[in-house]
């Protein structure tokens, strides 16, 4: 990837991240409020699992098409359409609930519609960033974006808790509509050129879709990253959805207790994001991914064994700190290794992995949590995450990647070395 700085990249990047920040804030407020609403109204892990399925499964299914569209159309226009559609779905749910329609299935349907919009938006956003940012600034900018998201994750639960606790869930929906429209307005000021490969594209939609999967499968380093990413999200991401349920079961169902839980997690994410964009900006991406994967397992295990509420909050803080140490270097490595004209397709598979791992994991973990308890689930998945990460660094791709990292090889050289060594072995 070229290191030539695109003209006006700082302005475009600032506007783009600013618009996405505004839009993301409203979406996060709604996500927390709806999750808490379902948790407190049902006190059931199965109901929380249904929410996870509705909120993430459509996104996973649609994102495979969303990323491919992102390689075939102007990415800015695709984000605008997705954001506007999501705002309309949220407005519809708000109107229904104001008129007394509060059935769980109605809320789940609205969450599913919002998830469809995210399926188009998320891979497109990740594909736009390397269009705007020079290659040598990617990890720093990804770290900054992760820090912004962490800051929102700190602010959003506080706002959600205040609105939900004082006025109920409906005001959070109206906030999301306003922020989505503001985000679209800012995005209109950003210059995102249509890729030359789009203008001259002769392949069909199906061919593009298959090519993205083929690219991932035939590149050993990317394949290794994707598999580790998928397993870690299943084993540590899905059970995190039931931690509010453990709070409600053992320490009380007050909204403020859930708010503190999310604040502890979000402060950890914020500090981790700051570390990635400053102190760790020049560190090995591969090492950060592996170390944070071990951290996920250790802290998930600790959550299952935490004897006191304050210990539980402290471990959620540490768990949150691992998020940017994993996601920022992961996204940067993918952006650096994939040609710009294929990034939408590849990031669609990243979004699929992330989106499907949550609901599919919860389909399995929800009944386990109800039958064996949330603590047993957290302990079991934590142990499995540690074992899987250990295996990941022992397989040929992992050994090669870790050796390259130890020798200080850059991302491109690491990817080339892994390919060569795996093929030779």
Protein Blocks (a to p, Z undefined) as FASTA:
>chain_A
ZZbdcehklmmmmmmmmmmmmmmmmmmmmmmmmmmmmmmmnopaklmmmmmmmmmmmmmm
mmmmmmmmmmmmcfklmmmmmmmmmmmmmmmmmmmmmnopacfklmmmmmmmmmmmmmmm
mmmmmmmmmmmpcfklmmmmmmmmmmmmmmmmmmmmmmmmmmmmmnojmlmmmmmmmmmm
mmmmmmmmpccdddfklmmpcbdfklmmmmmmmmmmmmmklmmmmmmmmmmmmmmmmmmm
mmmmmmmmmnopcfklmmmmmmmmmmmmmmmmmmmmmmmmmmcfklmmmmmmmmmmmmmm
mmmmombfklmmmmmmmmmmmmmmmmmmmmmmmmmmpcfklmmmmmmmmmmmmmmmmmmm
mmmmmmmmmmnopklmmmmmmmmmmmmmmmmmmmmklmmmmmmmmnopafklmmmmmmmm
mmmZZ
